[in-house]
Amino acid sequence: MNAWDIFEADLGWGVHPVVIVSHPARAVRKDFVEVLDCSSRRAGRPARAHEVILDQADGLDWETICKCDLIIAVPRGVLKRGRGSVVLERRRQIVRAIIATHGWNAL
């Protein structure tokens, strides 16, 4: 289990893809990891400012919206079926979206 890997998880509202965004050392060793929730449905619209579109290059079946405005800590045991890993350019997009969405760029 590594940072930027995509797994499936049930976060209480059904099974969705999630992206691990924890520091690499945490992703490998700790009981809890930080994830971003993604839509389980095909993206039917462009991404909003707090979202990034992931797709087959990242290991998903279709274009999927990744929501970058909420980082969720979950026990690693809820992460099931691995799907792939986010490609480098979209990693950058996700980091930029997290920073902007949380207002950290204003510091």
Biopython code that builds the backbone (N, CA, C, O; Angstrom):
import numpy as np
from Bio.PDB.StructureBuilder import StructureBuilder

atoms = [
    (1, "MET", "N", (0.853, -1.168, 0.000)),
    (1, "MET", "CA", (0.000, 0.000, 0.000)),
    (1, "MET", "C", (0.905, 1.238, 0.000)),
    (1, "MET", "O", (1.730, 1.414, 0.896)),
    (2, "ASN", "N", (0.740, 2.082, -1.005)),
    (2, "ASN", "CA", (1.608, 3.249, -1.176)),
    (2, "ASN", "C", (0.787, 4.512, -1.415)),
    (2, "ASN", "O", (-0.369, 4.454, -1.834)),
    (3, "ALA", "N", (1.411, 5.650, -1.139)),
    (3, "ALA", "CA", (0.787, 6.918, -1.497)),
    (3, "ALA", "C", (0.482, 6.904, -2.991)),
    (3, "ALA", "O", (1.274, 6.415, -3.796)),
    (4, "TRP", "N", (-0.655, 7.437, -3.340)),
    (4, "TRP", "CA", (-1.161, 7.575, -4.709)),
    (4, "TRP", "C", (-1.795, 6.309, -5.271)),
    (4, "TRP", "O", (-2.304, 6.322, -6.392)),
    (5, "ASP", "N", (-1.773, 5.223, -4.518)),
    (5, "ASP", "CA", (-2.492, 4.025, -4.953)),
    (5, "ASP", "C", (-3.991, 4.270, -4.849)),
    (5, "ASP", "O", (-4.454, 5.026, -3.995)),
    (6, "ILE", "N", (-4.737, 3.623, -5.730)),
    (6, "ILE", "CA", (-6.201, 3.697, -5.718)),
    (6, "ILE", "C", (-6.732, 2.341, -5.278)),
    (6, "ILE", "O", (-6.351, 1.301, -5.816)),
    (7, "PHE", "N", (-7.614, 2.372, -4.293)),
    (7, "PHE", "CA", (-8.279, 1.174, -3.792)),
    (7, "PHE", "C", (-9.773, 1.405, -3.817)),
    (7, "PHE", "O", (-10.234, 2.522, -4.051)),
    (8, "GLU", "N", (-10.527, 0.351, -3.576)),
    (8, "GLU", "CA", (-11.958, 0.483, -3.343)),
    (8, "GLU", "C", (-12.185, 0.427, -1.846)),
    (8, "GLU", "O", (-11.508, -0.315, -1.135)),
    (9, "ALA", "N", (-13.152, 1.225, -1.363)),
    (9, "ALA", "CA", (-13.461, 1.243, 0.060)),
    (9, "ALA", "C", (-14.913, 1.639, 0.263)),
    (9, "ALA", "O", (-15.471, 2.419, -0.509)),
    (10, "ASP", "N", (-15.516, 1.096, 1.309)),
    (10, "ASP", "CA", (-16.850, 1.521, 1.732)),
    (10, "ASP", "C", (-16.662, 2.475, 2.898)),
    (10, "ASP", "O", (-16.319, 2.058, 4.004)),
    (11, "LEU", "N", (-16.886, 3.754, 2.647)),
    (11, "LEU", "CA", (-16.703, 4.786, 3.661)),
    (11, "LEU", "C", (-18.002, 5.099, 4.397)),
    (11, "LEU", "O", (-18.097, 6.101, 5.104)),
    (12, "GLY", "N", (-18.995, 4.238, 4.226)),
    (12, "GLY", "CA", (-20.278, 4.443, 4.883)),
    (12, "GLY", "C", (-21.383, 4.866, 3.937)),
    (12, "GLY", "O", (-22.546, 4.933, 4.334)),
    (13, "TRP", "N", (-21.040, 5.150, 2.698)),
    (13, "TRP", "CA", (-22.039, 5.546, 1.705)),
    (13, "TRP", "C", (-21.883, 4.747, 0.423)),
    (13, "TRP", "O", (-22.207, 5.222, -0.666)),
    (14, "GLY", "N", (-21.381, 3.523, 0.569)),
    (14, "GLY", "CA", (-21.219, 2.630, -0.568)),
    (14, "GLY", "C", (-19.764, 2.511, -0.966)),
    (14, "GLY", "O", (-18.911, 3.264, -0.497)),
    (15, "VAL", "N", (-19.492, 1.556, -1.836)),
    (15, "VAL", "CA", (-18.126, 1.301, -2.286)),
    (15, "VAL", "C", (-17.739, 2.315, -3.358)),
    (15, "VAL", "O", (-18.444, 2.497, -4.350)),
    (16, "HIS", "N", (-16.613, 2.962, -3.136)),
    (16, "HIS", "CA", (-16.091, 3.971, -4.056)),
    (16, "HIS", "C", (-14.591, 3.780, -4.213)),
    (16, "HIS", "O", (-13.943, 3.207, -3.337)),
    (17, "PRO", "N", (-14.037, 4.253, -5.318)),
    (17, "PRO", "CA", (-12.577, 4.321, -5.395)),
    (17, "PRO", "C", (-12.084, 5.413, -4.436)),
    (17, "PRO", "O", (-12.749, 6.433, -4.256)),
    (18, "VAL", "N", (-10.938, 5.195, -3.835)),
    (18, "VAL", "CA", (-10.297, 6.204, -2.986)),
    (18, "VAL", "C", (-8.824, 6.271, -3.356)),
    (18, "VAL", "O", (-8.226, 5.279, -3.773)),
    (19, "VAL", "N", (-8.252, 7.454, -3.197)),
    (19, "VAL", "CA", (-6.836, 7.683, -3.488)),
    (19, "VAL", "C", (-6.110, 7.905, -2.166)),
    (19, "VAL", "O", (-6.507, 8.761, -1.376)),
    (20, "ILE", "N", (-5.053, 7.141, -1.923)),
    (20, "ILE", "CA", (-4.248, 7.339, -0.718)),
    (20, "ILE", "C", (-3.387, 8.582, -0.902)),
    (20, "ILE", "O", (-2.611, 8.673, -1.853)),
    (21, "VAL", "N", (-3.527, 9.547, 0.022)),
    (21, "VAL", "CA", (-2.743, 10.780, -0.048)),
    (21, "VAL", "C", (-1.864, 10.964, 1.192)),
    (21, "VAL", "O", (-1.303, 12.041, 1.396)),
    (22, "SER", "N", (-1.741, 9.943, 2.003)),
    (22, "SER", "CA", (-0.863, 9.998, 3.172)),
    (22, "SER", "C", (0.595, 10.116, 2.747)),
    (22, "SER", "O", (0.967, 9.752, 1.631)),
    (23, "HIS", "N", (1.411, 10.632, 3.662)),
    (23, "HIS", "CA", (2.856, 10.623, 3.455)),
    (23, "HIS", "C", (3.272, 9.183, 3.171)),
    (23, "HIS", "O", (2.725, 8.266, 3.783)),
    (24, "PRO", "N", (4.219, 8.954, 2.265)),
    (24, "PRO", "CA", (4.605, 7.582, 1.922)),
    (24, "PRO", "C", (4.952, 6.699, 3.124)),
    (24, "PRO", "O", (4.613, 5.515, 3.125)),
    (25, "ALA", "N", (5.619, 7.243, 4.145)),
    (25, "ALA", "CA", (5.969, 6.434, 5.319)),
    (25, "ALA", "C", (4.717, 5.990, 6.074)),
    (25, "ALA", "O", (4.662, 4.865, 6.570)),
    (26, "ARG", "N", (3.712, 6.864, 6.163)),
    (26, "ARG", "CA", (2.453, 6.495, 6.817)),
    (26, "ARG", "C", (1.720, 5.462, 5.985)),
    (26, "ARG", "O", (1.192, 4.492, 6.529)),
    (27, "ALA", "N", (1.678, 5.650, 4.693)),
    (27, "ALA", "CA", (0.945, 4.727, 3.819)),
    (27, "ALA", "C", (1.470, 3.305, 3.945)),
    (27, "ALA", "O", (0.702, 2.347, 3.853)),
    (28, "VAL", "N", (2.762, 3.166, 4.152)),
    (28, "VAL", "CA", (3.385, 1.841, 4.227)),
    (28, "VAL", "C", (3.207, 1.193, 5.590)),
    (28, "VAL", "O", (3.043, -0.024, 5.673)),
    (29, "ARG", "N", (3.238, 2.001, 6.694)),
    (29, "ARG", "CA", (3.367, 1.408, 8.020)),
    (29, "ARG", "C", (2.211, 1.605, 8.989)),
    (29, "ARG", "O", (2.012, 0.759, 9.860)),
    (30, "LYS", "N", (1.463, 2.648, 8.882)),
    (30, "LYS", "CA", (0.506, 3.010, 9.930)),
    (30, "LYS", "C", (-0.841, 2.323, 9.757)),
    (30, "LYS", "O", (-1.197, 1.887, 8.663)),
    (31, "ASP", "N", (-1.583, 2.236, 10.861)),
    (31, "ASP", "CA", (-2.896, 1.590, 10.852)),
    (31, "ASP", "C", (-3.959, 2.434, 10.167)),
    (31, "ASP", "O", (-4.921, 1.893, 9.622)),
    (32, "PHE", "N", (-3.796, 3.763, 10.188)),
    (32, "PHE", "CA", (-4.731, 4.668, 9.527)),
    (32, "PHE", "C", (-4.017, 5.390, 8.397)),
    (32, "PHE", "O", (-2.861, 5.792, 8.536)),
    (33, "VAL", "N", (-4.710, 5.551, 7.280)),
    (33, "VAL", "CA", (-4.177, 6.295, 6.141)),
    (33, "VAL", "C", (-5.191, 7.344, 5.724)),
    (33, "VAL", "O", (-6.381, 7.229, 6.018)),
    (34, "GLU", "N", (-4.704, 8.369, 5.033)),
    (34, "GLU", "CA", (-5.562, 9.447, 4.555)),
    (34, "GLU", "C", (-5.919, 9.195, 3.096)),
    (34, "GLU", "O", (-5.065, 8.844, 2.282)),
    (35, "VAL", "N", (-7.198, 9.382, 2.784)),
    (35, "VAL", "CA", (-7.665, 9.126, 1.423)),
    (35, "VAL", "C", (-8.567, 10.253, 0.940)),
    (35, "VAL", "O", (-9.110, 11.028, 1.727)),
    (36, "LEU", "N", (-8.706, 10.316, -0.374)),
    (36, "LEU", "CA", (-9.700, 11.160, -1.029)),
    (36, "LEU", "C", (-10.746, 10.246, -1.638)),
    (36, "LEU", "O", (-10.414, 9.223, -2.236)),
    (37, "ASP", "N", (-11.999, 10.611, -1.487)),
    (37, "ASP", "CA", (-13.111, 9.844, -2.050)),
    (37, "ASP", "C", (-13.289, 10.206, -3.518)),
    (37, "ASP", "O", (-13.128, 11.364, -3.903)),
    (38, "CYS", "N", (-13.616, 9.230, -4.318)),
    (38, "CYS", "CA", (-13.901, 9.445, -5.738)),
    (38, "CYS", "C", (-15.308, 8.938, -6.033)),
    (38, "CYS", "O", (-15.842, 8.099, -5.308)),
    (39, "SER", "N", (-15.886, 9.443, -7.076)),
    (39, "SER", "CA", (-17.207, 9.008, -7.492)),
    (39, "SER", "C", (-17.151, 7.573, -8.015)),
    (39, "SER", "O", (-16.169, 7.164, -8.634)),
    (40, "SER", "N", (-18.205, 6.824, -7.760)),
    (40, "SER", "CA", (-18.268, 5.467, -8.315)),
    (40, "SER", "C", (-18.919, 5.468, -9.693)),
    (40, "SER", "O", (-18.917, 4.449, -10.385)),
    (41, "ARG", "N", (-19.470, 6.599, -10.088)),
    (41, "ARG", "CA", (-20.129, 6.715, -11.393)),
    (41, "ARG", "C", (-19.225, 7.410, -12.399)),
    (41, "ARG", "O", (-18.301, 8.137, -12.036)),
    (42, "ARG", "N", (-19.515, 7.170, -13.661)),
    (42, "ARG", "CA", (-18.776, 7.823, -14.737)),
    (42, "ARG", "C", (-18.978, 9.337, -14.646)),
    (42, "ARG", "O", (-20.094, 9.814, -14.442)),
    (43, "ALA", "N", (-17.888, 10.078, -14.800)),
    (43, "ALA", "CA", (-17.981, 11.542, -14.762)),
    (43, "ALA", "C", (-18.823, 12.015, -15.930)),
    (43, "ALA", "O", (-18.513, 11.725, -17.086)),
    (44, "GLY", "N", (-19.880, 12.737, -15.630)),
    (44, "GLY", "CA", (-20.764, 13.243, -16.670)),
    (44, "GLY", "C", (-20.655, 14.742, -16.846)),
    (44, "GLY", "O", (-21.492, 15.360, -17.505)),
    (45, "ARG", "N", (-19.622, 15.328, -16.256)),
    (45, "ARG", "CA", (-19.428, 16.780, -16.312)),
    (45, "ARG", "C", (-17.951, 17.067, -16.112)),
    (45, "ARG", "O", (-17.202, 16.194, -15.674)),
    (46, "PRO", "N", (-17.526, 18.281, -16.429)),
    (46, "PRO", "CA", (-16.127, 18.644, -16.166)),
    (46, "PRO", "C", (-15.865, 18.733, -14.657)),
    (46, "PRO", "O", (-16.798, 18.901, -13.872)),
    (47, "ALA", "N", (-14.617, 18.621, -14.263)),
    (47, "ALA", "CA", (-14.243, 18.755, -12.857)),
    (47, "ALA", "C", (-14.443, 20.193, -12.394)),
    (47, "ALA", "O", (-14.193, 21.141, -13.138)),
    (48, "ARG", "N", (-14.899, 20.336, -11.152)),
    (48, "ARG", "CA", (-14.984, 21.648, -10.512)),
    (48, "ARG", "C", (-13.622, 21.965, -9.908)),
    (48, "ARG", "O", (-12.705, 21.146, -9.976)),
    (49, "ALA", "N", (-13.487, 23.157, -9.314)),
    (49, "ALA", "CA", (-12.189, 23.605, -8.783)),
    (49, "ALA", "C", (-11.629, 22.664, -7.722)),
    (49, "ALA", "O", (-10.412, 22.552, -7.581)),
    (50, "HIS", "N", (-12.492, 21.990, -6.982)),
    (50, "HIS", "CA", (-12.042, 21.101, -5.898)),
    (50, "HIS", "C", (-11.963, 19.637, -6.338)),
    (50, "HIS", "O", (-11.864, 18.745, -5.496)),
    (51, "GLU", "N", (-12.005, 19.387, -7.632)),
    (51, "GLU", "CA", (-12.027, 18.020, -8.157)),
    (51, "GLU", "C", (-10.968, 17.824, -9.246)),
    (51, "GLU", "O", (-10.494, 18.776, -9.866)),
    (52, "VAL", "N", (-10.619, 16.560, -9.452)),
    (52, "VAL", "CA", (-9.717, 16.166, -10.535)),
    (52, "VAL", "C", (-10.327, 14.927, -11.181)),
    (52, "VAL", "O", (-10.839, 14.050, -10.485)),
    (53, "ILE", "N", (-10.274, 14.854, -12.493)),
    (53, "ILE", "CA", (-10.775, 13.679, -13.211)),
    (53, "ILE", "C", (-9.657, 12.642, -13.334)),
    (53, "ILE", "O", (-8.577, 12.937, -13.846)),
    (54, "LEU", "N", (-9.933, 11.422, -12.854)),
    (54, "LEU", "CA", (-9.041, 10.283, -13.032)),
    (54, "LEU", "C", (-9.653, 9.369, -14.086)),
    (54, "LEU", "O", (-10.858, 9.434, -14.332)),
    (55, "ASP", "N", (-8.839, 8.514, -14.715)),
    (55, "ASP", "CA", (-9.384, 7.650, -15.759)),
    (55, "ASP", "C", (-8.625, 6.327, -15.854)),
    (55, "ASP", "O", (-7.986, 5.897, -14.894)),
    (56, "GLN", "N", (-8.702, 5.701, -17.002)),
    (56, "GLN", "CA", (-8.103, 4.380, -17.215)),
    (56, "GLN", "C", (-6.593, 4.381, -16.985)),
    (56, "GLN", "O", (-6.045, 3.379, -16.527)),
    (57, "ALA", "N", (-5.918, 5.471, -17.288)),
    (57, "ALA", "CA", (-4.470, 5.550, -17.067)),
    (57, "ALA", "C", (-4.114, 5.411, -15.586)),
    (57, "ALA", "O", (-2.998, 5.024, -15.238)),
    (58, "ASP", "N", (-5.080, 5.732, -14.719)),
    (58, "ASP", "CA", (-4.884, 5.633, -13.275)),
    (58, "ASP", "C", (-5.355, 4.286, -12.718)),
    (58, "ASP", "O", (-5.183, 4.011, -11.531)),
    (59, "GLY", "N", (-5.948, 3.448, -13.574)),
    (59, "GLY", "CA", (-6.412, 2.133, -13.148)),
    (59, "GLY", "C", (-7.912, 2.014, -12.965)),
    (59, "GLY", "O", (-8.400, 0.998, -12.471)),
    (60, "LEU", "N", (-8.649, 3.044, -13.359)),
    (60, "LEU", "CA", (-10.117, 3.013, -13.221)),
    (60, "LEU", "C", (-10.760, 2.585, -14.537)),
    (60, "LEU", "O", (-10.111, 2.561, -15.583)),
    (61, "ASP", "N", (-12.032, 2.253, -14.465)),
    (61, "ASP", "CA", (-12.731, 1.759, -15.654)),
    (61, "ASP", "C", (-13.176, 2.875, -16.590)),
    (61, "ASP", "O", (-13.372, 2.641, -17.783)),
    (62, "TRP", "N", (-13.338, 4.096, -16.057)),
    (62, "TRP", "CA", (-13.817, 5.224, -16.847)),
    (62, "TRP", "C", (-13.418, 6.517, -16.145)),
    (62, "TRP", "O", (-12.850, 6.491, -15.054)),
    (63, "GLU", "N", (-13.721, 7.654, -16.782)),
    (63, "GLU", "CA", (-13.441, 8.948, -16.165)),
    (63, "GLU", "C", (-14.220, 9.063, -14.862)),
    (63, "GLU", "O", (-15.433, 8.854, -14.831)),
    (64, "THR", "N", (-13.516, 9.394, -13.797)),
    (64, "THR", "CA", (-14.068, 9.397, -12.443)),
    (64, "THR", "C", (-13.653, 10.676, -11.733)),
    (64, "THR", "O", (-12.503, 11.102, -11.839)),
    (65, "ILE", "N", (-14.579, 11.286, -11.013)),
    (65, "ILE", "CA", (-14.300, 12.516, -10.279)),
    (65, "ILE", "C", (-13.676, 12.183, -8.927)),
    (65, "ILE", "O", (-14.238, 11.418, -8.143)),
    (66, "CYS", "N", (-12.513, 12.762, -8.667)),
    (66, "CYS", "CA", (-11.830, 12.635, -7.375)),
    (66, "CYS", "C", (-12.053, 13.944, -6.623)),
    (66, "CYS", "O", (-11.699, 15.018, -7.110)),
    (67, "LYS", "N", (-12.643, 13.845, -5.430)),
    (67, "LYS", "CA", (-12.992, 15.022, -4.632)),
    (67, "LYS", "C", (-11.839, 15.373, -3.699)),
    (67, "LYS", "O", (-11.483, 14.591, -2.817)),
    (68, "CYS", "N", (-11.259, 16.555, -3.900)),
    (68, "CYS", "CA", (-10.047, 16.950, -3.183)),
    (68, "CYS", "C", (-10.318, 17.893, -2.016)),
    (68, "CYS", "O", (-9.375, 18.415, -1.422)),
    (69, "ASP", "N", (-11.578, 18.122, -1.676)),
    (69, "ASP", "CA", (-11.905, 19.076, -0.615)),
    (69, "ASP", "C", (-12.109, 18.422, 0.747)),
    (69, "ASP", "O", (-12.417, 19.118, 1.714)),
    (70, "LEU", "N", (-11.944, 17.094, 0.850)),
    (70, "LEU", "CA", (-12.100, 16.406, 2.122)),
    (70, "LEU", "C", (-11.112, 15.250, 2.196)),
    (70, "LEU", "O", (-11.192, 14.300, 1.417)),
    (71, "ILE", "N", (-10.188, 15.340, 3.129)),
    (71, "ILE", "CA", (-9.228, 14.270, 3.368)),
    (71, "ILE", "C", (-9.772, 13.440, 4.526)),
    (71, "ILE", "O", (-10.042, 13.969, 5.604)),
    (72, "ILE", "N", (-9.931, 12.141, 4.296)),
    (72, "ILE", "CA", (-10.565, 11.250, 5.272)),
    (72, "ILE", "C", (-9.522, 10.269, 5.789)),
    (72, "ILE", "O", (-8.806, 9.652, 5.000)),
    (73, "ALA", "N", (-9.433, 10.120, 7.104)),
    (73, "ALA", "CA", (-8.548, 9.108, 7.700)),
    (73, "ALA", "C", (-9.352, 7.829, 7.887)),
    (73, "ALA", "O", (-10.424, 7.844, 8.492)),
    (74, "VAL", "N", (-8.831, 6.726, 7.366)),
    (74, "VAL", "CA", (-9.527, 5.444, 7.451)),
    (74, "VAL", "C", (-8.563, 4.357, 7.916)),
    (74, "VAL", "O", (-7.360, 4.444, 7.671)),
    (75, "PRO", "N", (-9.096, 3.322, 8.592)),
    (75, "PRO", "CA", (-8.239, 2.182, 8.901)),
    (75, "PRO", "C", (-7.849, 1.475, 7.602)),
    (75, "PRO", "O", (-8.677, 1.301, 6.708)),
    (76, "ARG", "N", (-6.606, 1.077, 7.511)),
    (76, "ARG", "CA", (-6.155, 0.452, 6.267)),
    (76, "ARG", "C", (-6.964, -0.792, 5.914)),
    (76, "ARG", "O", (-7.018, -1.180, 4.747)),
    (77, "GLY", "N", (-7.592, -1.421, 6.904)),
    (77, "GLY", "CA", (-8.383, -2.620, 6.653)),
    (77, "GLY", "C", (-9.615, -2.393, 5.791)),
    (77, "GLY", "O", (-10.142, -3.348, 5.220)),
    (78, "VAL", "N", (-10.096, -1.141, 5.678)),
    (78, "VAL", "CA", (-11.273, -0.891, 4.831)),
    (78, "VAL", "C", (-10.900, -0.787, 3.362)),
    (78, "VAL", "O", (-11.771, -0.798, 2.492)),
    (79, "LEU", "N", (-9.599, -0.686, 3.083)),
    (79, "LEU", "CA", (-9.161, -0.583, 1.697)),
    (79, "LEU", "C", (-9.096, -1.970, 1.084)),
    (79, "LEU", "O", (-8.315, -2.820, 1.510)),
    (80, "LYS", "N", (-9.917, -2.178, 0.091)),
    (80, "LYS", "CA", (-10.018, -3.475, -0.584)),
    (80, "LYS", "C", (-9.399, -3.385, -1.965)),
    (80, "LYS", "O", (-8.494, -2.574, -2.165)),
    (81, "ARG", "N", (-9.812, -4.124, -2.860)),
    (81, "ARG", "CA", (-9.320, -4.270, -4.231)),
    (81, "ARG", "C", (-8.519, -3.064, -4.759)),
    (81, "ARG", "O", (-9.064, -1.978, -4.959)),
    (82, "GLY", "N", (-7.226, -3.285, -4.976)),
    (82, "GLY", "CA", (-6.383, -2.258, -5.574)),
    (82, "GLY", "C", (-6.735, -2.050, -7.033)),
    (82, "GLY", "O", (-6.988, -3.008, -7.764)),
    (83, "ARG", "N", (-6.752, -0.794, -7.454)),
    (83, "ARG", "CA", (-7.150, -0.474, -8.826)),
    (83, "ARG", "C", (-6.009, 0.027, -9.686)),
    (83, "ARG", "O", (-6.023, -0.165, -10.902)),
    (84, "GLY", "N", (-5.027, 0.661, -9.084)),
    (84, "GLY", "CA", (-3.936, 1.233, -9.855)),
    (84, "GLY", "C", (-3.281, 2.328, -9.057)),
    (84, "GLY", "O", (-3.360, 2.352, -7.828)),
    (85, "SER", "N", (-2.632, 3.240, -9.761)),
    (85, "SER", "CA", (-1.921, 4.339, -9.122)),
    (85, "SER", "C", (-2.113, 5.597, -9.968)),
    (85, "SER", "O", (-2.099, 5.537, -11.197)),
    (86, "VAL", "N", (-2.289, 6.723, -9.303)),
    (86, "VAL", "CA", (-2.517, 7.992, -9.995)),
    (86, "VAL", "C", (-1.251, 8.386, -10.761)),
    (86, "VAL", "O", (-0.149, 8.356, -10.213)),
    (87, "VAL", "N", (-1.424, 8.755, -12.027)),
    (87, "VAL", "CA", (-0.283, 9.160, -12.855)),
    (87, "VAL", "C", (0.262, 10.504, -12.368)),
    (87, "VAL", "O", (-0.451, 11.280, -11.731)),
    (88, "LEU", "N", (1.524, 10.766, -12.674)),
    (88, "LEU", "CA", (2.250, 11.915, -12.136)),
    (88, "LEU", "C", (1.540, 13.243, -12.354)),
    (88, "LEU", "O", (1.406, 14.019, -11.408)),
    (89, "GLU", "N", (1.083, 13.530, -13.564)),
    (89, "GLU", "CA", (0.455, 14.835, -13.817)),
    (89, "GLU", "C", (-0.808, 15.013, -12.970)),
    (89, "GLU", "O", (-1.065, 16.110, -12.473)),
    (90, "ARG", "N", (-1.584, 13.967, -12.804)),
    (90, "ARG", "CA", (-2.797, 14.106, -11.984)),
    (90, "ARG", "C", (-2.458, 14.184, -10.497)),
    (90, "ARG", "O", (-3.215, 14.777, -9.728)),
    (91, "ARG", "N", (-1.342, 13.601, -10.079)),
    (91, "ARG", "CA", (-0.882, 13.792, -8.692)),
    (91, "ARG", "C", (-0.665, 15.275, -8.447)),
    (91, "ARG", "O", (-1.077, 15.816, -7.421)),
    (92, "ARG", "N", (-0.019, 15.918, -9.395)),
    (92, "ARG", "CA", (0.219, 17.368, -9.280)),
    (92, "ARG", "C", (-1.096, 18.132, -9.235)),
    (92, "ARG", "O", (-1.249, 19.056, -8.436)),
    (93, "GLN", "N", (-2.044, 17.757, -10.084)),
    (93, "GLN", "CA", (-3.353, 18.415, -10.090)),
    (93, "GLN", "C", (-4.059, 18.240, -8.746)),
    (93, "GLN", "O", (-4.656, 19.182, -8.224)),
    (94, "ILE", "N", (-3.987, 17.037, -8.196)),
    (94, "ILE", "CA", (-4.633, 16.762, -6.905)),
    (94, "ILE", "C", (-4.001, 17.612, -5.799)),
    (94, "ILE", "O", (-4.712, 18.204, -4.987)),
    (95, "VAL", "N", (-2.681, 17.670, -5.769)),
    (95, "VAL", "CA", (-2.004, 18.474, -4.743)),
    (95, "VAL", "C", (-2.399, 19.940, -4.877)),
    (95, "VAL", "O", (-2.684, 20.594, -3.873)),
    (96, "ARG", "N", (-2.422, 20.466, -6.098)),
    (96, "ARG", "CA", (-2.835, 21.861, -6.300)),
    (96, "ARG", "C", (-4.278, 22.079, -5.854)),
    (96, "ARG", "O", (-4.589, 23.097, -5.235)),
    (97, "ALA", "N", (-5.158, 21.133, -6.162)),
    (97, "ALA", "CA", (-6.568, 21.258, -5.768)),
    (97, "ALA", "C", (-6.720, 21.205, -4.246)),
    (97, "ALA", "O", (-7.506, 21.967, -3.684)),
    (98, "ILE", "N", (-5.991, 20.329, -3.577)),
    (98, "ILE", "CA", (-6.057, 20.246, -2.106)),
    (98, "ILE", "C", (-5.591, 21.569, -1.497)),
    (98, "ILE", "O", (-6.250, 22.110, -0.609)),
    (99, "ILE", "N", (-4.467, 22.083, -1.967)),
    (99, "ILE", "CA", (-3.930, 23.339, -1.426)),
    (99, "ILE", "C", (-4.927, 24.470, -1.629)),
    (99, "ILE", "O", (-5.218, 25.205, -0.686)),
    (100, "ALA", "N", (-5.452, 24.625, -2.830)),
    (100, "ALA", "CA", (-6.387, 25.716, -3.128)),
    (100, "ALA", "C", (-7.699, 25.558, -2.373)),
    (100, "ALA", "O", (-8.208, 26.527, -1.812)),
    (101, "THR", "N", (-8.252, 24.351, -2.352)),
    (101, "THR", "CA", (-9.540, 24.103, -1.717)),
    (101, "THR", "C", (-9.505, 24.378, -0.221)),
    (101, "THR", "O", (-10.490, 24.840, 0.355)),
    (102, "HIS", "N", (-8.375, 24.095, 0.401)),
    (102, "HIS", "CA", (-8.254, 24.303, 1.845)),
    (102, "HIS", "C", (-7.758, 25.718, 2.191)),
    (102, "HIS", "O", (-7.620, 26.053, 3.368)),
    (103, "GLY", "N", (-7.496, 26.531, 1.189)),
    (103, "GLY", "CA", (-7.059, 27.894, 1.411)),
    (103, "GLY", "C", (-5.621, 28.011, 1.866)),
    (103, "GLY", "O", (-5.205, 29.066, 2.345)),
    (104, "TRP", "N", (-4.849, 26.929, 1.719)),
    (104, "TRP", "CA", (-3.470, 26.941, 2.192)),
    (104, "TRP", "C", (-2.577, 27.827, 1.328)),
    (104, "TRP", "O", (-1.510, 28.255, 1.770)),
    (105, "ASN", "N", (-3.009, 28.101, 0.101)),
    (105, "ASN", "CA", (-2.200, 28.952, -0.781)),
    (105, "ASN", "C", (-2.250, 30.419, -0.337)),
    (105, "ASN", "O", (-1.476, 31.235, -0.839)),
    (106, "ALA", "N", (-3.142, 30.766, 0.589)),
    (106, "ALA", "CA", (-3.270, 32.133, 1.086)),
    (106, "ALA", "C", (-2.343, 32.416, 2.263)),
    (106, "ALA", "O", (-2.263, 33.550, 2.737)),
    (107, "LEU", "N", (-1.650, 31.397, 2.729)),
    (107, "LEU", "CA", (-0.768, 31.583, 3.898)),
    (107, "LEU", "C", (0.526, 32.257, 3.508)),
    (107, "LEU", "O", (1.382, 32.491, 4.362)),
]
sb = StructureBuilder()
sb.init_structure("model")
sb.init_model(0)
sb.init_chain("A")
sb.init_seg("    ")
for serial, (resi, resn, name, xyz) in enumerate(atoms, 1):
    if name == "N":
        sb.init_residue(resn, " ", resi, " ")
    sb.init_atom(name, np.array(xyz, "f"), 0.0, 1.0, " ", f" {name:<3s}", serial, name[0])
structure = sb.get_structure()
